[in-house]
């Protein structure tokens, strides 16, 4: 199971063309492509035939096909035509004429190994490009499971045949489905094809319903089929919600499909979720709306990756964040703060990069940038231009760019048009530069002025500075005053706030409404603190209950596979003080920072109930005079370590987790040691 994946499920950017290449460079237009495949799970084999109708011939064309494929024949106008196949490219010369129909017959074996415990991997495919197995089938578009032309066809139809009881699904509307003899067959047709389709198949039980002109399906394994009503109801709710925000749903259907390994994909017209993920009670209101939002952003409108991937930040904002905002301001504030904490915990100068360089996540830091920083940037745009202009820009973008691609430049242009002013100069540094502003308050004073008080000060930011509209909150004895200070891209900016009541405190960005790099004092100790560490030591104590390889595997799941591991007897005080440290078992020679009493109590209660089936992982800040964090990895038995250790990484924002009796029993995060950007003005 993979929490990080399902909260920010990555859309596959499987470009069918050459990015921004001119159509003439890609060969003749593809009018229709009809693909028929037969799946043989016992032999991990797909046998296929692809009919491609080009609008004219007399040209050389190149089709992408899996390197492991075997070509049985290539025919045009009823005759065999010569071809060359190698390195995943099928090259052939089209005969002269208009409306040239080419038929490629082929076969290919797909059997990528599927990990059953894939904890330490930010790759949402878990390394599985394609697999045809008795458990299920996944043919990702990137595997080129069929001959892929350089241009997306104007119309595409896919027929999937499998052993009886094995149902296939892919992009488009289901126009036919039958079981005859020993075979089950379904046919899917796209009226407006996009990208390179993926195919899934398994022993699914199918339910369907119609909602606002959209056909909804659930394709679930028998063990999860009882969850279909919940998921179909949630899909109906969120499709209606997003259609009101963005305009018409762009595809023929939406389906919730179960995968035989743990994924969280969003594809054009369906989402593919692992079975363990589907069982989680909150997924229908977290991961599912995220994938539905991708129907517009990333699937309906493809991403022009030449300027970076904008859609993950946008969908994170429109799903993960916006739904929390609709529920309560407190949840929204907590989410924004967490995005800033994650960035400050995980991103360092050596792994930072600008948003225009983000393509997909491959580690926790890239996720914090592409998803988190991207989402915060969209929040800043919305705060700057207002709700009406923000959502109107998205509606117009969906109307004008659907079934095409868009770049960051297009996104900024849409917001500029809707706002009635050019936003390029303001936004360009936030997109093209790594990092962000490090803001602080200095020289803050209060003075009597007439019947009130004047509070003055300076906003400082080191080079290179960013242009920011900085919210300040002045707390007084009679309430709070909100002020937005325009901070140009310079190192020091003066501000002044007048109040008729006695000032008490002034806060810099108290609502976490801008992207900034928060100070260490604002960051609580969390699992992500370890993921972002650049100086981690693993220490095995005499109290450690597991073999070193299990401990090292746990560290690897925290993206710390290269961390040095030593026994406690070899660790001296200076080493411990200069590194972040994870202890396996309670140390004997060195003392831990105090574990909060509530954590100790919860841990003892879990042991009382489950005994050895218990594991504690807690991350603690050192005293304020020291830097860094110390963590305790405390499984009660080898079995509990094997059962739970790989799950710790999914709880990145928490400071402690306790597993027992087969589940997470308790989790939480301590407070940060201080407040950043707060100045006390009381007497």
VOVEXZA-561788 format. One line per 2 residues: their letters; for each residue x negated, y, z of C-alpha. Coordinates in steps of 0.5 Angstrom, whole numbers, plus 500, padded with zeros to 3 digits. Layout:
a) X Y Z ~ ...
REM end
This chain:
xx) 500 500 500 ~ 498 507 498
xx) 500 513 502 ~ 496 518 498
xx) 498 516 492 ~ 505 516 493
xx) 505 523 495 ~ 502 526 489
xx) 503 521 484 ~ 499 522 478
xx) 502 522 471 ~ 498 519 466
xx) 495 524 461 ~ 495 519 455
xx) 494 524 449 ~ 497 521 443
xx) 493 526 439 ~ 487 530 439
xx) 489 535 444 ~ 489 541 440
xx) 487 538 433 ~ 490 541 427
xx) 495 536 425 ~ 492 535 418
xx) 486 533 421 ~ 490 527 424
xx) 492 524 418 ~ 499 523 415
xx) 505 524 419 ~ 508 518 422
xx) 515 518 421 ~ 517 512 425
xx) 514 507 429 ~ 517 500 430
xx) 513 496 435 ~ 515 488 437
xx) 512 485 442 ~ 512 478 445
xx) 509 477 452 ~ 506 470 455
xx) 505 471 462 ~ 502 464 463
xx) 496 466 458 ~ 496 473 459
xx) 497 474 452 ~ 501 479 448
xx) 503 478 441 ~ 505 484 437
xx) 507 487 430 ~ 507 494 429
xx) 511 497 423 ~ 508 504 421
xx) 512 509 416 ~ 507 514 414
xx) 510 520 410 ~ 505 519 404
xx) 499 515 403 ~ 492 515 399
xx) 488 517 406 ~ 484 513 411
xx) 487 513 418 ~ 485 510 424
xx) 489 507 429 ~ 487 505 437
xx) 488 498 439 ~ 485 494 445
xx) 478 492 444 ~ 480 485 446
xx) 485 485 440 ~ 485 480 434
xx) 488 482 428 ~ 492 477 424
xx) 494 481 418 ~ 495 488 415
xx) 500 489 410 ~ 503 495 406
xx) 508 494 400 ~ 508 487 401
xx) 501 486 400 ~ 495 485 405
xx) 491 491 405 ~ 483 491 407
xx) 482 494 414 ~ 476 494 419
xx) 477 493 426 ~ 471 494 431
xx) 470 498 438 ~ 478 499 439
xx) 479 503 432 ~ 483 499 426
xx) 481 503 420 ~ 485 502 414
xx) 486 506 407 ~ 493 507 405
xx) 495 506 398 ~ 498 511 394
xx) 505 514 394 ~ 510 517 399
xx) 513 513 405 ~ 508 508 406
xx) 510 503 411 ~ 504 499 414
xx) 505 493 418 ~ 500 490 423
xx) 500 483 426 ~ 496 482 432
xx) 495 479 439 ~ 491 481 445
xx) 490 478 452 ~ 490 483 458
xx) 488 480 465 ~ 485 486 469
xx) 484 483 476 ~ 489 486 481
xx) 487 488 488 ~ 491 486 494
xx) 488 491 499 ~ 486 497 495
xx) 485 502 500 ~ 479 506 498
xx) 481 508 491 ~ 483 514 489
xx) 484 511 482 ~ 492 511 482
xx) 491 505 477 ~ 487 501 482
xx) 483 499 476 ~ 488 496 473
xx) 489 498 465 ~ 493 492 463
xx) 495 485 466 ~ 500 480 464
xx) 501 475 469 ~ 507 470 472
xx) 508 476 478 ~ 509 481 473
xx) 507 485 467 ~ 504 492 466
xx) 501 495 460 ~ 498 502 461
xx) 498 506 455 ~ 491 507 456
xx) 490 500 454 ~ 492 501 447
xx) 496 495 448 ~ 499 496 441
xx) 496 500 435 ~ 496 507 437
xx) 497 512 431 ~ 493 519 432
xx) 500 523 431 ~ 506 521 436
xx) 511 519 431 ~ 518 522 430
xx) 522 516 432 ~ 519 510 436
xx) 523 504 437 ~ 520 498 442
xx) 522 491 442 ~ 520 487 448
xx) 521 479 448 ~ 519 475 454
xx) 521 468 458 ~ 528 468 460
xx) 529 472 466 ~ 523 477 465
xx) 526 484 463 ~ 522 489 460
xx) 522 496 460 ~ 519 502 457
xx) 520 509 454 ~ 527 511 451
xx) 534 509 451 ~ 536 501 452
xx) 539 500 445 ~ 540 492 446
xx) 539 487 451 ~ 540 479 451
xx) 538 473 453 ~ 538 467 448
xx) 536 460 449 ~ 529 461 453
xx) 528 468 451 ~ 530 475 454
xx) 529 481 449 ~ 531 488 450
xx) 530 494 445 ~ 528 501 447
xx) 529 507 442 ~ 526 514 443
xx) 529 520 440 ~ 524 525 441
xx) 517 521 443 ~ 512 523 447
xx) 505 521 449 ~ 503 513 449
xx) 508 509 452 ~ 507 504 458
xx) 511 497 458 ~ 513 494 465
xx) 516 487 465 ~ 518 482 471
xx) 524 478 474 ~ 528 484 475
xx) 535 485 478 ~ 538 491 474
xx) 543 496 476 ~ 545 502 472
xx) 550 508 473 ~ 552 514 469
xx) 550 521 472 ~ 551 528 468
xx) 550 525 462 ~ 544 521 464
xx) 543 513 464 ~ 540 511 471
xx) 537 504 472 ~ 534 500 477
xx) 529 495 475 ~ 527 491 482
xx) 525 485 484 ~ 530 480 488
xx) 527 482 495 ~ 528 489 494
xx) 534 489 490 ~ 539 491 496
xx) 535 498 495 ~ 538 500 489
xx) 544 504 491 ~ 540 508 495
xx) 535 509 490 ~ 540 511 484
xx) 544 515 489 ~ 537 519 490
xx) 535 519 483 ~ 542 522 481
xx) 541 528 487 ~ 535 530 485
xx) 536 530 477 ~ 542 534 479
xx) 537 539 483 ~ 532 540 478
xx) 537 540 472 ~ 539 547 475
xx) 532 549 476 ~ 529 548 470
xx) 535 546 465 ~ 537 539 461
xx) 533 533 463 ~ 529 531 457
xx) 529 524 456 ~ 535 519 455
xx) 534 515 462 ~ 531 515 468
xx) 529 508 471 ~ 526 506 478
xx) 522 500 476 ~ 518 496 481
xx) 511 494 480 ~ 508 488 482
xx) 502 491 485 ~ 502 498 489
xx) 502 504 484 ~ 506 511 484
xx) 506 513 477 ~ 511 517 473
xx) 512 516 466 ~ 517 519 461
xx) 524 516 463 ~ 522 512 469
xx) 518 511 475 ~ 513 505 477
xx) 513 504 484 ~ 509 498 488
xx) 514 493 492 ~ 511 495 499
xx) 512 503 497 ~ 519 502 495
xx) 521 499 502 ~ 518 505 506
xx) 525 509 508 ~ 522 516 506
xx) 520 514 499 ~ 527 516 496
xx) 526 523 498 ~ 519 524 497
xx) 515 520 492 ~ 522 519 488
xx) 523 527 487 ~ 516 528 485
xx) 516 523 480 ~ 523 526 477
xx) 520 533 477 ~ 514 530 473
xx) 520 529 467 ~ 519 536 466
xx) 512 538 468 ~ 507 533 465
xx) 511 528 461 ~ 517 532 458
xx) 511 538 457 ~ 504 535 456
xx) 498 538 459 ~ 493 541 454
xx) 487 539 458 ~ 482 544 455
xx) 484 548 460 ~ 485 543 466
xx) 491 540 469 ~ 496 545 471
xx) 502 540 472 ~ 500 536 479
xx) 499 543 483 ~ 506 545 480
xx) 510 538 481 ~ 507 538 488
xx) 509 545 489 ~ 516 544 486
xx) 517 537 490 ~ 513 536 496
xx) 513 543 498 ~ 520 546 495
xx) 524 540 498 ~ 521 542 505
xx) 522 549 504 ~ 529 548 503
xx) 530 544 509 ~ 527 548 514
xx) 522 554 514 ~ 518 551 520
xx) 517 545 515 ~ 515 549 509
xx) 510 553 514 ~ 507 546 516
xx) 506 544 509 ~ 502 550 507
xx) 498 550 513 ~ 496 543 512
xx) 494 544 504 ~ 489 549 507
xx) 487 544 512 ~ 486 539 507
xx) 482 543 503 ~ 477 546 508
xx) 476 539 511 ~ 475 535 504
xx) 472 540 500 ~ 464 543 500
xx) 460 547 495 ~ 457 540 492
xx) 464 537 490 ~ 468 544 489
xx) 470 546 482 ~ 475 551 479
xx) 482 549 477 ~ 481 549 470
xx) 476 543 471 ~ 481 539 474
xx) 484 533 470 ~ 486 528 475
xx) 484 526 482 ~ 478 521 483
xx) 477 523 491 ~ 480 526 496
xx) 476 533 495 ~ 479 533 487
xx) 486 532 490 ~ 485 537 495
xx) 483 542 489 ~ 488 540 484
xx) 494 538 488 ~ 493 543 494
xx) 490 549 491 ~ 494 548 485
xx) 500 548 489 ~ 498 554 493
xx) 497 558 487 ~ 504 557 485
xx) 506 559 492 ~ 502 566 491
xx) 505 567 484 ~ 512 566 487
xx) 511 571 492 ~ 508 576 488
xx) 513 576 482 ~ 519 574 486
xx) 524 567 486 ~ 528 570 480
xx) 522 571 476 ~ 518 565 478
xx) 524 560 476 ~ 526 564 470
xx) 519 563 467 ~ 520 555 469
xx) 526 555 465 ~ 524 559 459
xx) 517 555 459 ~ 522 548 459
xx) 526 551 453 ~ 520 553 449
xx) 515 548 450 ~ 519 541 451
xx) 516 535 447 ~ 510 540 446
xx) 504 541 450 ~ 502 547 455
xx) 495 550 458 ~ 494 554 464
xx) 494 560 459 ~ 501 558 457
xx) 503 558 464 ~ 500 565 466
xx) 503 568 460 ~ 510 565 462
xx) 510 568 469 ~ 507 575 466
xx) 513 575 461 ~ 518 574 466
xx) 515 578 471 ~ 515 584 466
xx) 507 585 467 ~ 501 582 465
xx) 498 577 471 ~ 492 574 467
xx) 487 579 470 ~ 489 577 477
xx) 490 570 476 ~ 484 569 472
xx) 479 568 477 ~ 483 564 481
xx) 483 559 476 ~ 476 560 473
xx) 472 560 480 ~ 471 555 485
xx) 472 556 492 ~ 477 562 495
xx) 476 568 499 ~ 474 567 507
xx) 477 573 510 ~ 476 576 517
xx) 478 582 521 ~ 473 587 524
xx) 473 593 527 ~ 480 593 529
xx) 482 599 534 ~ 488 602 536
xx) 489 609 538 ~ 495 613 540
xx) 498 618 535 ~ 504 622 536
xx) 509 618 539 ~ 506 611 537
xx) 500 607 536 ~ 495 607 530
xx) 492 600 529 ~ 486 600 524
xx) 481 595 522 ~ 477 592 516
xx) 478 586 512 ~ 472 583 510
xx) 470 577 505 ~ 463 575 503
xx) 461 575 496 ~ 464 573 491
xx) 470 577 493 ~ 477 575 491
xx) 483 580 489 ~ 488 578 494
xx) 495 581 497 ~ 494 580 504
xx) 499 579 509 ~ 498 582 516
xx) 503 581 522 ~ 502 586 528
xx) 506 584 534 ~ 508 589 539
xx) 512 589 545 ~ 518 591 541
xx) 517 586 535 ~ 513 584 529
xx) 511 589 523 ~ 509 585 517
xx) 505 589 512 ~ 502 587 506
xx) 495 590 504 ~ 492 590 497
xx) 485 587 498 ~ 481 588 492
xx) 475 584 490 ~ 470 587 494
xx) 467 585 501 ~ 470 590 505
xx) 477 593 505 ~ 480 598 510
xx) 487 598 513 ~ 492 602 518
xx) 499 600 521 ~ 503 605 525
xx) 508 602 530 ~ 512 606 535
xx) 511 600 540 ~ 505 598 544
xx) 501 593 540 ~ 499 586 542
xx) 496 582 537 ~ 495 582 529
xx) 494 576 525 ~ 491 575 518
xx) 496 571 514 ~ 500 568 519
xx) 505 564 515 ~ 499 561 511
xx) 502 564 504 ~ 495 565 501
xx) 490 560 499 ~ 484 562 503
xx) 478 558 506 ~ 480 557 513
xx) 475 558 519 ~ 473 551 523
xx) 476 554 529 ~ 483 553 525
xx) 482 546 523 ~ 484 540 528
xx) 480 534 528 ~ 483 529 523
xx) 482 523 519 ~ 480 528 513
xx) 475 531 517 ~ 471 524 516
xx) 473 524 509 ~ 470 531 508
xx) 464 530 512 ~ 457 530 509
xx) 453 527 515 ~ 457 521 518
xx) 454 516 522 ~ 457 509 523
xx) 455 507 530 ~ 456 499 532
xx) 457 499 540 ~ 457 493 544
xx) 464 494 545 ~ 465 493 538
xx) 470 487 536 ~ 468 486 529
xx) 463 484 524 ~ 459 490 521
xx) 462 488 514 ~ 469 490 517
xx) 466 496 520 ~ 463 498 513
xx) 469 497 509 ~ 473 501 514
xx) 468 507 513 ~ 468 506 505
xx) 476 506 505 ~ 474 513 508
xx) 470 515 502 ~ 464 514 506
xx) 461 508 503 ~ 454 511 503
xx) 454 513 511 ~ 448 510 515
xx) 450 505 520 ~ 446 503 526
xx) 447 500 533 ~ 448 504 539
xx) 441 502 542 ~ 438 506 536
xx) 442 512 536 ~ 439 518 540
xx) 442 524 543 ~ 439 529 538
xx) 442 524 532 ~ 449 524 535
xx) 449 532 536 ~ 447 533 529
xx) 452 528 525 ~ 459 527 525
xx) 460 520 528 ~ 464 514 528
xx) 464 509 534 ~ 466 502 533
xx) 468 500 540 ~ 467 505 546
xx) 460 507 547 ~ 456 505 553
xx) 450 510 553 ~ 453 516 550
xx) 460 519 552 ~ 466 521 548
xx) 470 527 548 ~ 476 526 552
xx) 481 522 549 ~ 488 526 550
xx) 492 522 556 ~ 498 521 551
xx) 494 518 546 ~ 491 513 552
xx) 498 512 554 ~ 501 510 547
xx) 495 505 546 ~ 496 502 553
xx) 503 501 551 ~ 502 498 545
xx) 497 493 548 ~ 502 491 553
xx) 507 489 548 ~ 503 486 542
xx) 496 484 546 ~ 491 483 541
xx) 495 485 535 ~ 493 493 536
xx) 488 498 533 ~ 487 505 535
xx) 483 510 531 ~ 482 517 534
xx) 478 523 531 ~ 476 528 537
xx) 473 535 536 ~ 466 536 540
xx) 466 542 545 ~ 467 549 542
xx) 459 550 543 ~ 458 544 539
xx) 460 542 532 ~ 463 536 528
xx) 467 531 530 ~ 467 524 534
xx) 471 518 532 ~ 473 512 535
xx) 475 505 531 ~ 478 501 536
xx) 481 494 534 ~ 483 489 539
xx) 481 483 535 ~ 478 481 528
xx) 485 480 526 ~ 488 487 528
xx) 482 490 524 ~ 483 486 518
xx) 490 487 518 ~ 490 495 520
xx) 483 498 518 ~ 485 499 511
xx) 491 503 512 ~ 487 509 516
xx) 485 512 510 ~ 493 514 508
xx) 494 518 515 ~ 489 523 513
xx) 492 529 516 ~ 493 526 523
xx) 488 526 529 ~ 490 519 531
xx) 494 513 529 ~ 496 507 533
xx) 498 500 529 ~ 501 494 533
xx) 506 489 532 ~ 505 489 524
xx) 507 497 524 ~ 504 504 525
xx) 507 505 532 ~ 504 512 534
xx) 501 518 530 ~ 499 525 531
xx) 494 531 531 ~ 491 535 536
xx) 491 543 536 ~ 485 547 533
xx) 480 550 538 ~ 482 557 536
xx) 486 561 531 ~ 483 564 525
xx) 484 572 524 ~ 487 574 530
xx) 485 580 534 ~ 488 581 541
xx) 490 588 542 ~ 493 588 549
x) 490 592 555
REM end
